[in-house]
Amino acid sequence: MISEEEQNRRRESWRQANASVRIEGGTISEEYQALQERHIRGEISRAALRAELDEMDRMR
């Protein structure tokens, strides 16, 4: 697990990234939000997150 401080840092980073997407008219799927939360909690690394996103793209 990661520290609460690191979780807060990650949560804020994702909040800002998501806001940018929404400002540009994009949407963020529930599936993607769930992956973000797993990354925030430290359940998956950034590399694992990227791999899961790539897999999601291949499935579409």
C-alpha positions as CSV (number, residue, x, y, z in Angstrom):
1,M,0.0,0.0,0.0
2,I,1.0,3.6,-0.4
3,S,0.8,6.5,2.1
4,E,-2.3,8.6,2.5
5,E,-0.2,11.6,1.3
6,E,0.7,9.8,-1.9
7,Q,-2.9,8.8,-2.4
8,N,-4.0,12.4,-2.0
9,R,-1.4,13.5,-4.5
10,R,-2.5,10.9,-7.1
11,R,-6.2,11.8,-6.5
12,E,-5.5,15.5,-7.1
13,S,-3.5,14.7,-10.3
14,W,-6.4,12.5,-11.6
15,R,-8.9,15.2,-10.6
16,Q,-7.0,17.8,-12.7
17,A,-6.6,15.4,-15.6
18,N,-10.3,14.5,-15.6
19,A,-11.2,18.2,-15.5
20,S,-9.1,18.9,-18.6
21,V,-10.8,16.0,-20.4
22,R,-14.3,17.3,-19.5
23,I,-13.4,20.9,-20.4
24,E,-12.5,19.6,-23.9
25,G,-15.9,17.9,-24.1
26,G,-14.7,14.4,-23.4
27,T,-16.1,11.8,-21.0
28,I,-14.5,9.4,-18.7
29,S,-16.0,5.9,-18.5
30,E,-16.9,4.2,-15.2
31,E,-14.4,1.5,-16.1
32,Y,-11.6,4.1,-16.5
33,Q,-12.6,5.8,-13.3
34,A,-12.3,2.4,-11.5
35,L,-8.8,2.0,-12.9
36,Q,-7.9,5.4,-11.7
37,E,-9.1,4.6,-8.2
38,R,-7.1,1.4,-8.2
39,H,-4.0,3.4,-9.1
40,I,-4.8,6.0,-6.4
41,R,-5.0,3.3,-3.8
42,G,-1.7,1.8,-5.0
43,E,-3.3,-1.5,-6.1
44,I,-1.7,-1.1,-9.6
45,S,1.4,0.6,-10.8
46,R,1.4,3.2,-13.5
47,A,2.8,0.6,-15.9
48,A,0.0,-1.8,-15.0
49,L,-2.5,1.0,-15.5
50,R,-1.1,1.7,-18.9
51,A,-1.2,-2.0,-19.8
52,E,-4.9,-2.3,-18.7
53,L,-5.8,0.8,-20.8
54,D,-4.1,-0.6,-23.8
55,E,-6.0,-3.8,-23.4
56,M,-9.3,-1.8,-23.1
57,D,-8.5,0.0,-26.3
58,R,-7.8,-3.4,-28.1
59,M,-11.1,-4.7,-26.9
60,R,-13.1,-1.8,-28.5
